[in-house]
Structure formats: C-alpha cells, structure tokens
C-alpha cells in the first residue's frame, strides 16, 4: 500500500466514524510518515480528486505545502470508488 493510499484510508475511516475534523486524528506522526511527504501526499490526493476540503498552506515560491489543515476534509465520490475498487476488499472492510 502506498503512503497516499494509507492516508486516504485513514481519512475514510475517520469520516466513517463521523469525524470531519481530522486535525488530531489523521497526522503524519500517527501514520509514521515524514511531515513533508505527508503534506505532498495530501496535496496530491486533493489535486487527483480523491479528497476535498484540505487547506494547503505554502510559501508562494514553493510547489508543495509547508502545512496542511484537515478540519473539513472528506473523501469524494471518486475517492470512495477508488477505495472500494482498490483498498477496502484487501483490508476486509
């Protein structure tokens, strides 16, 4: 499973619990990821249309965010389709 898929699955699990504010529950340290990689993967997931609502904070001169805020993040319909097709069957959910 890629790091992006791990993050997407973590967001999906929290959202299923009814948690839309994931600032404390979906974090780079909880997933044992480097903060920079975590931020880049969140940006990628959002630009690919798998999640929505992440706030990306970055300096204008950088391509990747210095910080992400996940207080209104959710998996999109496309993200759910991706999860069902590629990940949920493997995890038994």
N, C-alpha and C positions, 0 to 999 in steps of 0.2 A: 504494500500500500504506500503510495506517495505521501509526502508531507501535506500536500494540498488536499488529498483525499482524507487524511486524518483530521485536518482542520474542518473540512466540510462535514464529516461525520460527527465531530464534536458539536458543531453548531446545530446540526439536525437533532441530536439527542437532547440538547438543552431546550431547543424550541419545542420539542415534543413534551417536555416536562412543563411547558407553559412559561418558560423563562425567555423573555425577549431582551432583557438587559444582560448581556454576556460579558460585561467588563471584568467581572471577577471569576467567572466560571470557565471561559474559553481564553486561556492565556498561553503565551509561549512557554513559560516555565512549567505549567501544568502538563503540556504536551511534550516537554523536554526538547524544545526547538530553540535555535538561535533567534534572538529578537528581530534581527534584520531579515532573516529568511521568513519568519512568521509574517512580518509586515508585507513583504513582497508577495507571499502566497495569498494573503487576504486581498491585496490589490488585484492579483491575477484571477482569483475566484470571482471577484466583483466584475472585472472587465470581461470575463468569459460568460457572465450572466448566470452564474450558479448561486450567487448570494446577492442581496441588496441591502442597503442601509448602513454599510460600514463607512465611517468617516475617516478619510485618509489625510493625515497632517504631514506636510512636507515643505521643505525649502524649495523655492521656485527653480533653483539650479539643479535639483536632483530629480531623477526619474522614479525613485522609489520612496515610499513614505518613511518618515522618522518614527511615526506613531500611528496606530490605528485605534479608533474608538468604536466599540461594538455594543453600544447601548440600544440600538434599534435594528440590529442585523437579523435577517431572516433568509431562509433558503427559498429560492424562486421555484416556480413550477418546473422549469428546465433543470434546476438543481435536484429537485425531487425525482424527476425522471432519470437523471444520471445516477443518483443514489440507488434507486430501485434496480436499475439495469446492471450496475457495476459493483456495488458495495454491500447492499443490505442482504442479499442472498448469501454472500460469503460470510457475513458476520452472524447469520441466523436471526436477523431482526425482521 
